[in-house]
Amino acid sequence: MPYPPLETSTDNSGSSHPTSTTRQRVAVLMAVYNGALYLAEQIETLARQDVEHIDLWFADDGSTDETGAIVERTRATWKKGEVHILPGPQKGFAENFRHLLVHPAISADYVALCDQDDLWDEDKLSTAIARLDVEASATPALHCSRTRIVAADGTPIGYSQRFDRPPSFQNAIAQNIAGGNTMVMNRAAHDLIRRLSQAVALVSHDWWCYLLVAGSGGKVFYSPDPKTSYRQHAQNLVGENVSLRARFSRLYHAGKGRYRAWNATNLSALETCREHLTEESRRTLDLYAQARDRGVFGRFIALRESGVYRQTLSGQIALYVACLLKRM
């Protein structure tokens, strides 16, 4: 969709910011929709970040509550950088985040994705940036982490599942361990994602980011130390996934073919940017595709040779069952 003129503020110190600066700029991208109940509290946690320069980018997907008023107040009071307000495409939250990720005007040393109802620890950004800075700036790098699960009122409930196997394309092609609400990426990763996400069909924006960065030879860092509190409430579009009920739900939908459909979407999208994948990633992609469509023995052989894995033993067993039943 065409991009309208930006609605932009200067920071409230009275000075505007040049396009480039010697200070590290962080762009926080937030897709919002009828989030007034928790949005102001989340913005307060952004203001408390121990990072000096943060630009906020809001894409409002047609809110009918007080979300717009909260965003406007933020633009008037934000002291850490600029505030930009965009209209969303009104095609759901994943498309709203894609709309932000590909926006041509966003330029920052680091880009973070932010949900409207979470709570961030004060060192969420600085911790991720410190890890990303280990890599050369030309290498696409993405940081993600476990989350702390809290009730609607902020009371702790528990934690998301911990993943101990390393992030990789061989993992990303089978599952997403990189929650978008925990993602922070460097400029090289953002540039890669912006170039290759314009028109492809996506299962989810965060899974696609994990696939692209890992598949192109970039670095993905997963931290078991949560810096984001994920608020569990009735309006969540994506719920917590560690309960027994959630696991049975995933098995049920896998049996109905949803996992196979997701794989088809991801594989088709990856084919459109095949030239940007490493040779190893292309081999994995081809073998995984064969593991979906060959005869039963050929499927098992291709899956084993691909090296594709899920993070847990039960998940790996489920992957092979899906392969057996041609539901992968």
C-alpha positions in Angstrom: 0.0 0.0 0.0 1.2 3.6 -0.6 2.6 5.3 2.4 1.0 8.7 3.5 3.1 11.6 4.9 4.5 10.9 8.3 3.0 12.5 11.4 6.2 13.1 13.4 7.2 14.9 16.6 10.5 16.3 17.7 11.6 15.2 21.1 10.5 17.5 23.9 13.9 18.8 24.7 13.0 21.3 21.9 15.5 20.0 19.2 14.8 17.8 16.2 17.0 14.9 15.3 19.1 14.6 12.1 18.7 11.6 9.9 22.1 10.2 11.1 23.6 10.7 14.5 26.5 9.5 16.5 24.2 8.2 19.2 22.7 4.7 18.7 19.1 5.0 17.6 16.5 2.4 18.5 13.2 2.2 16.7 10.4 0.5 18.6 7.7 -0.7 16.3 4.3 -1.1 17.8 1.2 -2.4 16.0 -1.8 -1.2 18.0 -5.5 -1.9 17.8 -8.1 -1.1 20.5 -5.3 -1.4 23.2 -6.3 1.4 25.5 -6.7 -0.8 28.5 -3.0 -1.6 28.8 -1.2 0.6 26.3 -0.3 3.5 28.5 1.3 1.2 31.0 3.4 -0.4 28.3 4.5 3.0 27.0 5.6 3.8 30.6 7.9 0.8 30.5 9.4 2.0 27.2 10.1 5.4 28.8 12.0 3.7 31.6 14.4 1.9 29.3 18.0 2.6 30.2 18.7 3.4 26.5 19.1 7.1 25.6 17.5 7.4 22.2 14.3 5.6 21.3 12.0 6.5 18.4 8.5 5.2 18.6 6.6 4.0 15.5 2.9 3.3 16.0 0.7 1.8 13.3 -3.0 2.1 14.4 -5.1 -0.5 12.7 -8.4 1.5 13.0 -8.9 1.6 16.8 -12.3 2.7 18.0 -11.4 3.1 21.7 -9.0 5.6 23.3 -5.8 4.1 21.7 -5.5 7.0 19.3 -5.7 9.5 22.2 -3.1 7.7 24.2 -0.7 7.7 21.2 -1.3 11.4 20.6 -0.5 12.1 24.3 2.7 10.1 23.9 3.7 12.2 20.9 3.3 15.3 23.0 5.2 14.1 26.0 7.9 11.6 24.7 11.4 12.8 25.7 13.7 10.1 24.3 13.3 10.7 20.5 10.7 11.0 17.8 7.2 9.6 17.7 5.7 8.6 14.3 2.0 7.7 13.9 0.9 5.7 10.8 -2.4 4.2 9.7 -2.3 0.4 9.7 -3.5 -1.7 6.7 -6.4 -3.1 8.8 -5.6 -6.7 7.8 -4.7 -8.1 11.2 -1.8 -7.7 13.6 0.7 -9.7 11.5 0.1 -7.5 8.5 0.3 -4.4 10.7 3.7 -5.4 11.9 4.8 -6.2 8.3 3.6 -2.7 7.4 6.0 -1.3 10.0 8.9 -3.6 9.2 8.9 -2.7 5.5 8.2 1.1 5.9 10.9 2.9 3.9 11.3 5.8 6.3 12.4 3.7 9.4 16.1 4.0 9.9 17.8 3.0 13.2 20.8 1.1 14.5 18.4 -1.3 16.2 14.8 -2.2 15.6 12.6 -3.7 18.3 9.1 -5.1 18.0 6.6 -4.3 20.7 3.2 -5.6 21.7 0.7 -3.1 23.0 -0.1 -4.9 26.3 3.2 -6.2 27.5 5.6 -4.9 30.2 9.3 -4.4 29.5 12.1 -4.7 32.1 14.2 -1.5 32.2 17.2 -3.2 30.6 15.3 -5.1 27.9 16.8 -3.1 25.1 20.3 -2.6 26.5 20.6 -6.3 27.2 19.7 -7.3 23.7 21.9 -4.6 22.1 24.9 -5.7 24.1 24.5 -9.2 22.7 23.9 -8.0 19.1 27.0 -5.8 19.3 29.2 -8.9 19.5 28.6 -9.4 15.8 30.0 -7.3 13.0 27.5 -4.6 11.9 27.3 -6.1 8.4 26.0 -9.4 9.7 22.2 -9.7 10.2 21.6 -10.4 13.8 18.4 -10.9 15.8 17.9 -11.3 19.6 14.9 -13.0 21.2 14.1 -14.5 24.5 11.9 -16.4 26.8 9.0 -14.4 28.3 7.6 -14.0 31.8 3.8 -14.7 31.8 1.7 -12.4 33.9 -2.1 -12.0 34.6 -4.1 -9.1 33.3 -3.2 -7.1 36.5 0.5 -7.9 36.2 0.6 -10.7 38.8 3.2 -13.3 37.8 1.9 -16.6 36.5 5.0 -18.4 35.2 7.3 -18.5 32.2 7.1 -19.4 28.5 8.8 -22.6 27.5 12.6 -22.6 27.7 14.4 -23.7 24.6 17.9 -25.2 25.1 18.8 -26.3 21.5 20.5 -23.6 19.4 18.5 -21.4 17.1 19.2 -22.2 13.4 17.5 -22.4 10.0 17.1 -26.2 10.6 15.0 -25.3 13.7 13.2 -22.3 12.2 11.8 -24.2 9.3 10.0 -26.5 11.7 9.0 -24.1 14.5 9.2 -20.5 15.7 11.0 -20.0 18.9 11.4 -16.2 18.4 8.5 -14.4 19.8 8.0 -11.1 18.1 7.4 -9.2 21.4 10.9 -10.2 22.4 12.7 -9.3 19.2 15.5 -6.8 18.8 17.5 -6.7 15.6 20.4 -4.8 14.2 20.3 -2.6 11.1 21.6 -5.3 8.8 18.8 -7.7 9.9 16.1 -5.0 9.5 17.4 -4.1 6.0 17.3 -7.8 5.0 13.7 -8.2 6.3 12.5 -5.0 4.8 13.8 -6.0 1.3 12.4 -9.5 1.4 9.1 -9.0 3.1 7.2 -6.7 0.7 4.8 -9.1 -1.0 5.3 -12.7 0.3 2.5 -14.5 2.1 3.3 -14.9 5.8 2.2 -17.2 8.5 3.4 -14.7 11.1 5.8 -11.8 10.9 8.0 -13.1 13.7 8.4 -16.6 12.3 9.3 -15.0 9.0 12.0 -12.8 10.7 13.5 -15.9 12.3 13.5 -17.8 9.0 15.1 -15.0 7.0 17.9 -14.1 9.4 18.8 -17.7 10.2 18.5 -18.8 6.6 20.6 -16.0 5.1 23.6 -16.9 7.4 22.8 -14.3 10.0 22.9 -14.8 13.7 20.0 -15.5 16.0 20.5 -15.3 19.7 18.0 -16.8 22.1 18.1 -15.9 25.8 16.5 -18.0 28.5 16.5 -14.8 30.7 13.1 -13.1 30.2 13.0 -9.3 29.9 9.4 -9.1 28.7 6.3 -9.7 30.7 3.6 -11.2 28.4 0.2 -10.2 29.7 -2.3 -13.0 29.5 -5.9 -11.7 29.1 -9.1 -12.4 27.3 -8.3 -10.2 24.3 -4.9 -11.8 23.5 -4.7 -12.8 19.8 -1.9 -15.2 20.6 -2.1 -17.0 23.9 0.5 -18.6 26.1 1.6 -22.0 24.8 2.9 -24.0 27.8 -0.3 -25.3 29.3 -1.6 -28.9 28.6 -4.7 -27.4 27.0 -2.5 -25.4 24.6 -0.5 -28.4 23.7 -3.6 -30.5 23.0 -4.9 -27.7 20.9 -1.7 -27.7 18.7 -1.9 -31.4 18.2 -5.6 -31.1 17.2 -4.9 -28.4 14.7 -1.9 -30.3 13.3 -4.1 -33.3 12.7 -6.6 -31.0 10.9 -3.8 -29.9 8.5 -3.0 -26.4 9.9 0.7 -27.2 10.4 1.0 -28.5 6.8 -0.6 -25.4 5.5 1.7 -23.2 7.5 4.7 -25.1 6.1 3.4 -24.7 2.6 3.1 -20.9 3.1 6.6 -20.6 4.6 8.3 -22.8 1.9 6.6 -20.9 -0.9 7.8 -17.6 0.7 11.3 -18.9 1.1 11.5 -20.0 -2.5 10.9 -16.4 -3.6 14.1 -15.3 -1.9 16.1 -18.5 -2.5 19.1 -16.6 -3.8 19.5 -14.9 -0.5 19.7 -18.1 1.5 23.0 -19.9 2.2 23.9 -23.1 0.3 23.2 -25.1 3.5 19.9 -23.4 4.0 18.9 -24.2 0.4 19.8 -27.8 0.9 17.7 -27.9 4.1 14.8 -26.2 2.3 14.8 -28.8 -0.6 15.1 -31.8 1.7 12.3 -30.5 4.0 10.1 -30.0 0.9 10.8 -33.6 -0.1 10.0 -34.8 3.4 6.5 -33.5 2.8 5.7 -35.0 -0.5 7.6 -38.2 -1.2 6.5 -41.7 -0.3 6.6 -42.6 3.3 10.1 -44.0 3.4 11.4 -41.2 1.2 9.8 -38.7 3.5 11.6 -40.1 6.6 14.9 -40.3 4.8 14.6 -36.7 3.5 13.6 -35.4 7.0 16.5 -37.2 8.7 19.0 -35.9 6.1 17.7 -32.3 6.3 18.8 -32.1 10.0 15.5 -30.3 10.8 14.7 -30.4 14.5 12.2 -29.1 17.0 13.4 -27.9 20.5 12.1 -30.7 22.7 11.9 -34.5 22.5 8.1 -34.5 22.4 8.2 -31.9 19.7 10.7 -34.0 17.6 8.5 -37.0 18.0 5.5 -35.0 16.9 7.5 -33.8 13.9 8.1 -37.4 12.8 4.5 -38.4 13.4 3.4 -35.5 11.2 5.9 -36.7 8.6 4.4 -40.2 8.8 0.8 -38.9 8.5 1.8 -36.4 5.7 0.7 -33.6 8.0 4.0 -31.8 7.9 
